[in-house]
């Protein structure tokens, strides 16, 4: 199974990992526990990290430890970082996002759909 975290969930995970006295929200506790035992994969978009960094900088704090923590997550648990790169944007454009959803929800859904997509069967031009 795979779960992509939204920006609030990602922020809560990073806060929890920085300070384990901060409890995880119930919505992601299951996923993080399973990722800790390498059973279920959890992912995060670097695009959402940029919003978290912006909030940290606005508070006058140094974001370096948060950035390092984010990029160390794959070494600590079953976590994948999805960069907001060319392949992701191309898939987003081709998949025609749902206009009823917010941008964040569309990005999450695109990330999940992209992981399910079989690129071996795609037509090549």
N, C-alpha and C positions, 0 to 999 in steps of 0.2 A: 504494500500500500504506500501511497505517497500523499503528503499534505504540504501545500505551499502556504507559508505564513503571510498574512497581510502585514502592513507596516506596524500596526499596533501590537500584534502578536510577536513580531520580530523584536520590537522594542522591549516588550515584557521579557522575552527570552534572554536578551542581552543584559537587561537589568538583573535578572535572576542569576545569571552566570557570573556577573560582577559581584553580586551580593546575595548569597543564598538565603538570607533572612527574608528576602522579597519572594513572596509566593507566586507561582505561575497561575494564570487564569485557568479555570476548569476547562475552557474550550481547547487549550493546547496541552494541558498536563499529560493526557493520555499519549499524545503523539511524541512528546519529548521523552517520556519514560521509555517508550518503545524504541525511539532513536538512540537512547543511551545504551540499550542492549542490542543495537544493530538489527532490530526486527523490522521496523517501519522507517521509511525515508521521510525526512522533513527537508523542505527547501526554502530558500529565501531569495528574493530578487535584489540585486545590488542597487537597483533603482529605489527600492524602499529604504535601503541603508542611507541613501543620500538625504532623505527627509529626516531621518534620525540624527544624522551628523549636523544638519542645518539647525535642528532644535538644540543640540548640545552647544554649538557655537553661539547661538542666540542667547544662551544662558551664561556665556562667558567662560565655558569650560573647554578643556582640550579634548578633541575627539579621538586622539591617537589610540588610546587603550580600547575604545569601542571598535575602531576599524580593525585593529589587530585581533581582537576577540572574534569579530565576525569572520575574518578570513582564516582563523584557527579552528572554527567550528567543525569542518570536515575531518579534522584530526581527532576530535573529541567524541563525536557521535555521528550517526548516519545522517549527514546533512549535506545537501548539495547547494552550491551557490550558482545561481543563474544570472549571468551578466546580461544586461540589456543590450545585447549585441545584434549584429546584422541578421543572424539566423532567426532570432526571436522576433525582430521587427518584421522580417519578411513573412514569417508565419502569421503574425498578428494581422498584417495587411490582407493576406490571402484568406484568412478565416472569417472575415467580416464580423467584427465584434457586435455584440448585442447592444443596441442603442438604449435599451431599458436599464442597463446596468451602469454603475459608476465606472470611471476609468480604472480605479483600483480593482474592482471586481472583475472587469474585463481582462486586466493584466493577470490576475490570479487564474482565471479560467483559461486564458491562452496558455499559460505555463503548464497547467495540468493537461490540456488538450495536446500540447506539443510533445509532452512525454509519452502520450498514448499513440501518437502518430507514427506510422511505419514509413520511414523515409526511403526504404529499399524499394517500395512499390510506387514511389512518386514518379510522375512523368518528367523526363528531362528534355529540355529544348535545345 
